Amino acid sequence: MTDIFKDLSDIWDRLFSHRPFLQGEIKYFLSEFDKKSYRTDKENLKKISELVSDLKEKKIERFLQSSGENLFLLNSAISEALNLSQAILDQENNIISEEDLKIKEELHERRQKELETFTSDLKTRYESIDKDIEDKVEAIKIQFEEDINKLIADNQ
């Protein structure tokens, strides 16, 4: 009887226990995945290696050559700009003193008075021009009316 139970247990395990089959499928899937992953990783590493070697052989040398020339020019331009800015600062420090400020204020006041006289003179000139224009427009109107009246009288 125990043999029958043992045989039934073996039959039961074979029919309804899928554990060995699933373990085999999982191992097969993992081995295939590892192979594909290894291939893609290997291809990616090969591409990266080619890119790095191309950069190392060609681009870096060209960059170093061009940067050496350009850095020298840039350095000289920066030095010149610093010297000019220092000169401007020195001039600014020399200009600003109390006496200079008083002179500047006096010049400003003088220019302000000149501006006021100029604007008042300009205003009077504009008024004169406007009056002359009005007078001429009025004279033209009168002349026009006289010419029309003359034409009307001639036609009758």
C-alpha positions in Angstrom: 0.0 0.0 0.0 2.8 2.4 0.7 4.2 1.6 -2.7 0.9 2.6 -4.2 0.9 5.8 -2.3 4.4 6.4 -3.3 3.6 5.8 -7.0 0.5 8.0 -6.7 2.6 10.7 -5.1 5.1 10.4 -8.0 2.3 10.5 -10.6 0.7 13.5 -8.8 4.1 15.3 -8.7 4.6 14.6 -12.4 1.1 15.7 -13.5 0.5 18.7 -11.3 3.8 19.9 -10.0 5.2 22.3 -12.6 8.1 23.4 -10.5 10.9 21.5 -12.5 9.4 22.7 -15.8 9.2 26.3 -14.7 12.7 26.2 -13.3 14.0 24.9 -16.6 12.2 27.6 -18.5 13.4 30.3 -16.2 17.0 29.1 -16.5 16.7 29.0 -20.3 15.2 32.5 -20.4 17.9 33.9 -18.1 20.6 32.3 -20.2 19.1 33.8 -23.4 18.7 37.1 -21.8 22.3 37.1 -20.6 23.5 36.3 -24.1 21.5 39.1 -25.7 22.4 41.5 -22.9 26.1 40.6 -23.2 25.9 41.1 -27.0 24.3 44.5 -26.7 26.6 45.6 -23.9 29.6 44.4 -26.0 28.4 46.4 -29.0 27.8 49.5 -26.9 31.2 49.2 -25.3 32.8 48.8 -28.8 31.0 51.9 -30.1 32.1 53.9 -27.0 35.6 52.7 -27.4 35.7 53.8 -31.0 34.3 57.2 -30.1 36.8 57.7 -27.3 39.7 56.7 -29.5 38.5 59.0 -32.3 38.3 61.9 -29.8 41.7 61.0 -28.4 43.4 60.8 -31.8 41.8 63.6 -33.8 39.6 66.0 -31.8 41.8 66.6 -28.7 44.9 67.4 -30.8 43.0 69.9 -32.9 41.3 71.4 -29.9 44.7 71.8 -28.1 46.2 73.5 -31.2 43.3 75.9 -31.7 42.9 76.6 -28.0 46.6 77.4 -27.7 46.4 80.0 -30.4 43.1 81.4 -29.2 44.0 81.4 -25.5 47.0 83.6 -26.3 44.8 86.1 -28.1 42.2 86.0 -25.4 44.8 86.5 -22.7 46.2 89.6 -24.5 42.7 91.0 -25.1 41.8 90.6 -21.5 45.1 92.2 -20.4 44.4 95.2 -22.7 40.9 95.5 -21.4 42.1 95.4 -17.8 44.7 98.1 -18.6 42.1 100.3 -20.3 39.7 99.9 -17.4 42.4 100.8 -14.9 43.3 103.9 -16.9 39.6 104.9 -16.9 39.4 104.4 -13.2 42.5 106.5 -12.6 41.2 109.3 -14.8 37.8 109.2 -13.0 39.6 109.4 -9.6 41.6 112.4 -10.8 38.5 114.2 -12.2 36.4 114.0 -9.1 37.4 116.6 -6.7 35.5 119.3 -4.9 36.8 122.1 -7.1 35.9 120.2 -10.2 32.4 119.6 -8.8 32.0 123.3 -8.2 33.1 124.1 -11.7 30.8 121.5 -13.1 27.9 122.9 -11.2 28.7 126.4 -12.5 28.9 125.1 -16.0 25.6 123.3 -15.5 23.9 126.5 -14.3 25.3 128.5 -17.2 24.1 125.9 -19.7 20.7 125.9 -18.0 20.3 129.7 -18.3 21.4 129.5 -22.0 18.8 126.8 -22.6 16.1 128.9 -21.0 17.0 132.0 -23.1 17.1 129.8 -26.2 13.7 128.3 -25.5 12.1 131.7 -24.8 13.7 133.1 -28.0 12.5 130.1 -29.9 9.0 130.6 -28.5 8.9 134.2 -29.6 10.1 133.3 -33.1 7.5 130.6 -33.4 4.8 133.1 -32.3 6.0 135.6 -34.9 6.1 133.0 -37.6 2.5 131.8 -36.6 1.3 135.4 -36.8 2.9 136.0 -40.2 1.3 132.7 -41.5 -2.1 133.8 -40.2 -1.7 137.2 -41.9 -0.7 135.7 -45.2 -3.6 133.1 -45.0 -6.0 136.0 -44.4 -4.5 138.0 -47.3 -4.8 135.0 -49.6 -8.5 134.5 -48.5 -9.2 138.1 -49.3 -7.5 137.9 -52.6 -9.3 134.7 -53.4 -12.7 136.3 -52.6 -11.9 139.3 -54.7 -10.9 137.1 -57.6 -14.2 135.1 -57.3 -16.2 138.3 -57.2 -14.3 139.6 -60.2 -15.1 136.4 -62.1 -18.7 136.5 -61.2 -18.9 140.2 -62.3 -17.2 139.4 -65.6 -19.6 136.5 -66.3 -22.7 138.6 -65.8 
